[in-house]
């Protein structure tokens, strides 16, 4: 799995765990909702600054959004 896909999966999971909509996360991070949607679908690459903004908005570490986890079989 490519890092962009890892990030997309972790971003979506973290957002859902916080009970946030894409729109609310976008608002907290100062981004557009459609950009969040595109990130979660692995359509765009996020800059390191965007990863940091999203991590802050989710009250987590940027490294958590980039961490590879074992895939479920």
Secondary structure, 3 states (H helix, E strand, C coil): CCHHHHHHHHHHHHHHHCCCCHHHHHHHHCCCHHHHHHHHCCCCCCCHHHHHHHHHHCCCCHHHHHCCCCCCC
